[in-house]
Amino acid sequence: MKAQTLDNVRADLNARRALLLERQSRVDNDLKRRSDPLVADSADQAIQLQNDEVLEAIGKSLRKEITDIDEALERLKLNLYGICHQCGQNIPDARLAVTPSATHCATCGDFPDPE
């Protein structure tokens, strides 16, 4: 990949990361009830607590994407960006355009981390 393209990728990843960090902050604030304290009514509390479950899932997803972006930025620093972790071949530019944090080529696939 050309240096100019890598600079664009880096800028896009940093912009996406900043957006995700802001969203994560809003989710954290909502979970801490900074703007919407838990109400006294038990039915309304149940709804708020269900919403918390959704917010926690959103927060988990945001943290995962932020981690993926951080790892992609680190690969850019180390000149390893766009190289498949499994086979060592170049990840096609078209795949990276769709998933800039991809760690595997389409043949090897992106495998979820075991939890």
VOGU-3710 file (C-alpha; in Angstrom, 3 decimals, decimal comma):
1> mkaqtldnvr> 0,000/0,000/0,000  1,286/3,476/-0,829  2,433/5,854/1,925  -0,246/8,413/1,008  -2,915/5,714/1,238  -1,528/4,584/4,596  -1,700/8,173/5,844  -5,362/8,272/4,796  -6,012/4,966/6,550  -4,306/6,263/9,706
11> adlnarrall> -6,375/9,467/9,618  -9,610/7,522/9,060  -8,812/5,102/11,881  -7,995/7,966/14,258  -11,211/9,787/13,336  -13,282/6,626/13,857  -11,501/5,995/17,170  -12,314/9,520/18,405  -15,976/9,049/17,483  -16,119/5,692/19,266
21> lerqsrvdnd> -14,447/7,102/22,384  -17,070/9,831/22,553  -19,857/7,269/22,183  -18,219/5,137/24,873  -18,154/8,142/27,183  -21,879/8,737/26,634  -22,655/5,080/27,307  -20,553/5,154/30,489  -22,318/8,326/31,645  -25,727/6,773/30,985
31> lkrrsdplva> -24,770/3,647/32,917  -23,572/5,788/35,831  -26,914/7,601/35,734  -25,328/11,036/35,412  -28,140/12,422/33,280  -31,000/10,045/34,132  -31,115/8,881/37,776  -32,906/5,649/38,613  -36,559/6,461/39,225  -38,562/5,375/42,265
41> dsadqaiqlq> -41,311/3,548/40,358  -40,437/-0,167/40,127  -41,953/-0,628/36,651  -39,928/2,291/35,323  -36,844/0,966/37,119  -37,282/-2,362/35,339  -37,296/-0,568/31,993  -34,217/1,442/32,942  -32,391/-1,719/34,010  -33,316/-3,444/30,732
51> ndevleaigk> -31,927/-0,425/28,923  -28,730/-0,841/30,950  -28,308/-4,330/29,489  -28,512/-2,866/26,004  -26,073/-0,100/26,917  -23,632/-2,656/28,343  -23,761/-4,621/25,077  -23,196/-1,440/23,096  -20,291/-0,540/25,381  -18,724/-3,970/24,882
61> slrkeitdid> -19,013/-3,611/21,114  -17,492/-0,126/21,234  -14,555/-1,332/23,346  -13,919/-4,199/20,905  -13,885/-1,865/17,915  -11,618/0,608/19,715  -9,215/-2,240/20,526  -9,289/-3,397/16,887  -8,500/0,144/15,739  -5,674/0,487/18,276
71> ealerlklnl> -4,185/-2,762/17,002  -4,491/-1,606/13,381  -2,762/1,678/14,268  0,026/-0,290/15,944  0,406/-2,476/12,820  0,676/0,729/10,783  3,519/1,910/13,053  5,320/-1,405/12,691  4,799/-1,573/8,905  2,739/-4,735/9,357
81> ygichqcgqn> -0,589/-3,245/8,302  -2,352/-5,223/5,601  -0,485/-8,468/6,229  -2,529/-11,542/7,140  -1,771/-12,827/10,644  -2,292/-16,420/9,546  -0,675/-16,852/6,125  1,526/-13,735/5,924  0,153/-12,697/2,536  -1,054/-9,180/1,755
91> ipdarlavtp> -4,669/-8,477/2,606  -6,281/-7,069/-0,564  -6,849/-3,305/-0,539  -10,550/-3,862/-1,281  -10,919/-5,886/1,932  -9,050/-3,247/3,944  -11,262/-0,545/2,444  -14,310/-2,326/3,873  -12,680/-3,450/7,135  -9,629/-1,285/7,851
101> sathcatcgd> -8,819/-3,253/10,999  -8,847/-6,640/9,219  -6,153/-8,990/10,451  -6,699/-11,837/7,999  -7,096/-12,133/4,255  -10,445/-13,365/2,935  -9,058/-16,869/2,463  -7,989/-17,191/6,109  -10,964/-15,206/7,419  -11,242/-13,151/10,585
111> fpdpe> -11,713/-15,502/13,477  -13,246/-14,198/16,700  -11,046/-14,272/19,765  -12,051/-17,025/22,185  -13,702/-15,652/25,303
//
